[in-house]
Amino acid sequence: MQNKKSLLKRLLFLYIALFLVIATGVVHSILGDFGRGAADGMEMGTRIAEKLQQGNPRLIYLLGDVRILHSNGESVPIQNGAIEIEPFVTRMNLIVDEPAEGISPLGIAFRSVGGSPWIYAFALLIPLFLLAIIVLMVMIIHSLRRSIREERTLDRRNVWYLRLIGLLTILTELINGLLSRAMNLRAAELLADSGLTVDTSLDLSYTTIIMGLLILFSAEVFAIGQNLSEEQKLTI
């Protein structure tokens, strides 16, 4: 019993560490990318409202994190005393202003990201998935604490919670990569004659995908361990 309690405590420590890593990443995303996106969204909302009041509705939308391979134009060097700095752009955000012929004000609002309601809808899934991951982690930690306190085996629902976390982690990265590629493809069309070459390849964080696979793997190991424990009890 003491060995089992020690094992549960180690599992609790590992889950708390994983939860802190995920929560820190979410907070960093909210305070960083989301904060900048919110500022751009406020600016676009103000411009859209002004155009509607003027009777000249315009489709204004954001193309975020556009990846630039290289520029055919020459950059202007910055002189700082004896130091010369030559800046170059690798990523940029674009705010696009197009005619909104035949599009309702509500349709304009739902095209404010990527110029497409589908991109807007899928972009909303990412924070929802991240929130679901945090809730599932809290539920697992609560279950582990209860198991340690009551000195009983782990709840089988934790296996399904882990599987969901792994799947949501992978789905979040895949959706983020596909959305980024869709916006980069649109940016490439708009910047075709600007001298800027946009990277339209699919950009995925394989570290995040590997982490999701490791979580799925740990869930299956956990399930096998529970099955073996139950079979041992039946034989006894």
Disulfide bonds with the S-S distance in Angstrom:
none
